[in-house]
Amino acid sequence: MGMTAGDRLGADIKRAEQALMAAKSAALKGTDLTVAQYAALFALAEHPGMPGAALARACLVTPQAMAAVLKHLEERGLVVRTAHPWHQKMLETRLTEAGTETLRRADEQAVRIERRIADEFTPQERDALRDLLSRCVAAIRRD
């Protein structure tokens, strides 16, 4: 084998991601949202009207997964989708009042986790961590 288990970083990165997703999933239980649904509402609050494909990229899911997320959110009355004024085949997605309120309640829970993570590091360490993670992504994509 080319590397020992102790030299491999992939498992550490995956463990951190799984811990984060599990914590957010548990925190969101009371809002009846999945992490992907919460991420979509959060992104739409920042960028109203975002089309599904862009939303999928922002939430780090496939367009097919985002289509299912949006269908569920629309059925719950949390988002509304309308034709773009210039591109009739493109749908714009916006939060409804119920979606905004659901996001507010969900974010109260999710932000607690984000704060716990942030509080573990100084601002400089947070910047360094972002840089290190970006370098990991670049290294993974390099072939």
Phi and psi in degrees as GROMACS dihedral restraints (atoms count N, CA, C in turn):
[ dihedral_restraints ]
;  ai    aj    ak    al  type     phi  dphi    fc
    3     4     5     6     1   -79.6    20    10
    4     5     6     7     1   -23.1    20    10
    6     7     8     9     1  -143.1    20    10
    7     8     9    10     1   146.1    20    10
    9    10    11    12     1   -78.5    20    10
   10    11    12    13     1   163.2    20    10
   12    13    14    15     1   -59.2    20    10
   13    14    15    16     1   -37.2    20    10
   15    16    17    18     1   -68.8    20    10
   16    17    18    19     1   -21.4    20    10
   18    19    20    21     1   -87.7    20    10
   19    20    21    22     1   -11.6    20    10
   21    22    23    24     1   -89.2    20    10
   22    23    24    25     1   129.9    20    10
   24    25    26    27     1   -95.2    20    10
   25    26    27    28     1   -18.1    20    10
   27    28    29    30     1   -55.2    20    10
   28    29    30    31     1   -43.2    20    10
   30    31    32    33     1   -65.6    20    10
   31    32    33    34     1   -35.8    20    10
   33    34    35    36     1   -66.6    20    10
   34    35    36    37     1   -42.3    20    10
   36    37    38    39     1   -64.2    20    10
   37    38    39    40     1   -44.6    20    10
   39    40    41    42     1   -63.7    20    10
   40    41    42    43     1   -41.0    20    10
   42    43    44    45     1   -62.0    20    10
   43    44    45    46     1   -42.3    20    10
   45    46    47    48     1   -63.9    20    10
   46    47    48    49     1   -42.7    20    10
   48    49    50    51     1   -64.6    20    10
   49    50    51    52     1   -43.8    20    10
   51    52    53    54     1   -64.4    20    10
   52    53    54    55     1   -39.4    20    10
   54    55    56    57     1   -63.6    20    10
   55    56    57    58     1   -42.4    20    10
   57    58    59    60     1   -63.7    20    10
   58    59    60    61     1   -47.5    20    10
   60    61    62    63     1   -65.4    20    10
   61    62    63    64     1   -39.6    20    10
   63    64    65    66     1   -64.8    20    10
   64    65    66    67     1   -42.6    20    10
   66    67    68    69     1   -65.3    20    10
   67    68    69    70     1   -43.5    20    10
   69    70    71    72     1   -67.0    20    10
   70    71    72    73     1   -40.1    20    10
   72    73    74    75     1   -60.4    20    10
   73    74    75    76     1   -45.0    20    10
   75    76    77    78     1   -64.6    20    10
   76    77    78    79     1   -41.3    20    10
   78    79    80    81     1   -65.6    20    10
   79    80    81    82     1   -30.8    20    10
   81    82    83    84     1   -88.1    20    10
   82    83    84    85     1    -6.1    20    10
   84    85    86    87     1   -50.3    20    10
   85    86    87    88     1   -44.3    20    10
   87    88    89    90     1   -66.6    20    10
   88    89    90    91     1   -16.2    20    10
   90    91    92    93     1   -98.2    20    10
   91    92    93    94     1    -4.5    20    10
   93    94    95    96     1    59.7    20    10
   94    95    96    97     1    36.1    20    10
   96    97    98    99     1  -117.2    20    10
   97    98    99   100     1   146.5    20    10
   99   100   101   102     1   -85.3    20    10
  100   101   102   103     1   168.9    20    10
  102   103   104   105     1   -61.2    20    10
  103   104   105   106     1   -40.7    20    10
  105   106   107   108     1   -64.9    20    10
  106   107   108   109     1   -39.9    20    10
  108   109   110   111     1   -66.4    20    10
  109   110   111   112     1   -42.5    20    10
  111   112   113   114     1   -60.8    20    10
  112   113   114   115     1   -45.5    20    10
  114   115   116   117     1   -60.0    20    10
  115   116   117   118     1   -39.9    20    10
  117   118   119   120     1   -65.0    20    10
  118   119   120   121     1   -46.0    20    10
  120   121   122   123     1   -61.9    20    10
  121   122   123   124     1   -41.5    20    10
  123   124   125   126     1   -61.9    20    10
  124   125   126   127     1   -46.2    20    10
  126   127   128   129     1   -64.5    20    10
  127   128   129   130     1   -39.0    20    10
  129   130   131   132     1   -68.4    20    10
  130   131   132   133     1   -31.2    20    10
  132   133   134   135     1   -65.6    20    10
  133   134   135   136     1   -35.9    20    10
  135   136   137   138     1   -80.0    20    10
  136   137   138   139     1   -31.5    20    10
  138   139   140   141     1  -136.1    20    10
  139   140   141   142     1    73.9    20    10
  141   142   143   144     1   -58.1    20    10
  142   143   144   145     1   140.7    20    10
  144   145   146   147     1    89.2    20    10
  145   146   147   148     1    -1.0    20    10
  147   148   149   150     1   -58.2    20    10
  148   149   150   151     1   131.3    20    10
  150   151   152   153     1   -73.4    20    10
  151   152   153   154     1   162.4    20    10
  153   154   155   156     1   -56.4    20    10
  154   155   156   157     1   -42.2    20    10
  156   157   158   159     1   -65.5    20    10
  157   158   159   160     1   -41.8    20    10
  159   160   161   162     1   -67.4    20    10
  160   161   162   163     1   -37.6    20    10
  162   163   164   165     1   -64.2    20    10
  163   164   165   166     1   -40.2    20    10
  165   166   167   168     1   -60.2    20    10
  166   167   168   169     1   -45.1    20    10
  168   169   170   171     1   -62.5    20    10
  169   170   171   172     1   -43.2    20    10
  171   172   173   174     1   -64.5    20    10
  172   173   174   175     1   -32.3    20    10
  174   175   176   177     1   -96.2    20    10
  175   176   177   178     1     1.2    20    10
  177   178   179   180     1    61.2    20    10
  178   179   180   181     1    41.9    20    10
  180   181   182   183     1  -129.5    20    10
  181   182   183   184     1   168.0    20    10
  183   184   185   186     1   -73.6    20    10
  184   185   186   187     1   157.3    20    10
  186   187   188   189     1   -58.4    20    10
  187   188   189   190     1   -34.9    20    10
  189   190   191   192     1   -65.1    20    10
  190   191   192   193     1   -43.0    20    10
  192   193   194   195     1   -64.5    20    10
  193   194   195   196     1   -40.6    20    10
  195   196   197   198     1   -65.6    20    10
  196   197   198   199     1   -36.0    20    10
  198   199   200   201     1   -59.5    20    10
  199   200   201   202     1   -41.0    20    10
  201   202   203   204     1   -68.3    20    10
  202   203   204   205     1   -40.6    20    10
  204   205   206   207     1   -61.0    20    10
  205   206   207   208     1   -48.1    20    10
  207   208   209   210     1   -65.2    20    10
  208   209   210   211     1   -37.9    20    10
  210   211   212   213     1   -59.9    20    10
  211   212   213   214     1   -45.8    20    10
  213   214   215   216     1   -65.1    20    10
  214   215   216   217     1   -44.9    20    10
  216   217   218   219     1   -64.0    20    10
  217   218   219   220     1   -37.7    20    10
  219   220   221   222     1   -67.3    20    10
  220   221   222   223     1   -42.0    20    10
  222   223   224   225     1   -61.4    20    10
  223   224   225   226     1   -32.5    20    10
  225   226   227   228     1   -83.0    20    10
  226   227   228   229     1    -4.7    20    10
  228   229   230   231     1    77.1    20    10
  229   230   231   232     1    21.9    20    10
  231   232   233   234     1   -91.8    20    10
  232   233   234   235     1   -22.0    20    10
  234   235   236   237     1  -136.2    20    10
  235   236   237   238     1   159.3    20    10
  237   238   239   240     1  -129.0    20    10
  238   239   240   241     1   139.4    20    10
  240   241   242   243     1  -117.9    20    10
  241   242   243   244     1   129.2    20    10
  243   244   245   246     1  -133.8    20    10
  244   245   246   247     1   156.9    20    10
  246   247   248   249     1   -65.4    20    10
  247   248   249   250     1   139.5    20    10
  249   250   251   252     1   -65.4    20    10
  250   251   252   253     1   140.8    20    10
  252   253   254   255     1   -61.7    20    10
  253   254   255   256     1   -27.7    20    10
  255   256   257   258     1  -106.0    20    10
  256   257   258   259     1   -28.7    20    10
  258   259   260   261     1  -117.3    20    10
  259   260   261   262     1    86.2    20    10
  261   262   263   264     1   -57.6    20    10
  262   263   264   265     1   -24.9    20    10
  264   265   266   267     1   -84.1    20    10
  265   266   267   268     1   -11.3    20    10
  267   268   269   270     1   -95.7    20    10
  268   269   270   271     1   131.5    20    10
  270   271   272   273     1   -99.1    20    10
  271   272   273   274     1   132.8    20    10
  273   274   275   276     1   -91.6    20    10
  274   275   276   277     1   144.1    20    10
  276   277   278   279     1  -120.1    20    10
  277   278   279   280     1   131.7    20    10
  279   280   281   282     1  -135.1    20    10
  280   281   282   283     1   151.1    20    10
  282   283   284   285     1   -71.7    20    10
  283   284   285   286     1   144.0    20    10
  285   286   287   288     1   -90.2    20    10
  286   287   288   289     1   176.4    20    10
  288   289   290   291     1   -59.7    20    10
  289   290   291   292     1   -42.4    20    10
  291   292   293   294     1   -63.2    20    10
  292   293   294   295     1   -37.8    20    10
  294   295   296   297     1   -65.6    20    10
  295   296   297   298     1   -41.1    20    10
  297   298   299   300     1   -63.5    20    10
  298   299   300   301     1   -42.9    20    10
  300   301   302   303     1   -67.9    20    10
  301   302   303   304     1   -41.3    20    10
  303   304   305   306     1   -63.3    20    10
  304   305   306   307     1   -42.4    20    10
  306   307   308   309     1   -62.2    20    10
  307   308   309   310     1   -42.3    20    10
  309   310   311   312     1   -58.2    20    10
  310   311   312   313     1   -47.7    20    10
  312   313   314   315     1   -65.1    20    10
  313   314   315   316     1   -41.8    20    10
  315   316   317   318     1   -66.1    20    10
  316   317   318   319     1   -40.8    20    10
  318   319   320   321     1   -67.4    20    10
  319   320   321   322     1   -31.2    20    10
  321   322   323   324     1   -57.1    20    10
  322   323   324   325     1   -36.5    20    10
  324   325   326   327     1   -79.7    20    10
  325   326   327   328     1   -46.7    20    10
  327   328   329   330     1   -66.9    20    10
  328   329   330   331     1   -34.7    20    10
  330   331   332   333     1   -66.5    20    10
  331   332   333   334     1   -26.1    20    10
  333   334   335   336     1   -60.9    20    10
  334   335   336   337     1   -39.9    20    10
  336   337   338   339     1   -69.1    20    10
  337   338   339   340     1   -45.8    20    10
  339   340   341   342     1   -60.3    20    10
  340   341   342   343     1   -38.5    20    10
  342   343   344   345     1   -66.2    20    10
  343   344   345   346     1   -40.5    20    10
  345   346   347   348     1   -60.9    20    10
  346   347   348   349     1   -41.2    20    10
  348   349   350   351     1   -64.8    20    10
  349   350   351   352     1   -51.5    20    10
  351   352   353   354     1   -60.2    20    10
  352   353   354   355     1   -38.1    20    10
  354   355   356   357     1   -67.8    20    10
  355   356   357   358     1   -16.2    20    10
  357   358   359   360     1   -75.0    20    10
  358   359   360   361     1   -15.0    20    10
  360   361   362   363     1  -128.3    20    10
  361   362   363   364     1   152.3    20    10
  363   364   365   366     1   -75.0    20    10
  364   365   366   367     1   164.4    20    10
  366   367   368   369     1   -55.3    20    10
  367   368   369   370     1   -39.0    20    10
  369   370   371   372     1   -66.7    20    10
  370   371   372   373     1   -39.3    20    10
  372   373   374   375     1   -66.8    20    10
  373   374   375   376     1   -37.3    20    10
  375   376   377   378     1   -62.6    20    10
  376   377   378   379     1   -44.0    20    10
  378   379   380   381     1   -61.7    20    10
  379   380   381   382     1   -42.7    20    10
  381   382   383   384     1   -64.3    20    10
  382   383   384   385     1   -40.8    20    10
  384   385   386   387     1   -63.4    20    10
  385   386   387   388     1   -44.3    20    10
  387   388   389   390     1   -59.1    20    10
  388   389   390   391     1   -42.4    20    10
  390   391   392   393     1   -63.6    20    10
  391   392   393   394     1   -45.3    20    10
  393   394   395   396     1   -62.5    20    10
  394   395   396   397     1   -42.8    20    10
  396   397   398   399     1   -65.9    20    10
  397   398   399   400     1   -38.4    20    10
  399   400   401   402     1   -61.8    20    10
  400   401   402   403     1   -40.5    20    10
  402   403   404   405     1   -65.5    20    10
  403   404   405   406     1   -36.5    20    10
  405   406   407   408     1   -60.6    20    10
  406   407   408   409     1   -47.0    20    10
  408   409   410   411     1   -59.9    20    10
  409   410   411   412     1   -45.9    20    10
  411   412   413   414     1   -62.0    20    10
  412   413   414   415     1   -40.9    20    10
  414   415   416   417     1   -66.1    20    10
  415   416   417   418     1   -39.2    20    10
  417   418   419   420     1   -64.1    20    10
  418   419   420   421     1   -40.3    20    10
  420   421   422   423     1   -77.3    20    10
  421   422   423   424     1   -18.9    20    10
  423   424   425   426     1   -75.2    20    10
  424   425   426   427     1   136.7    20    10
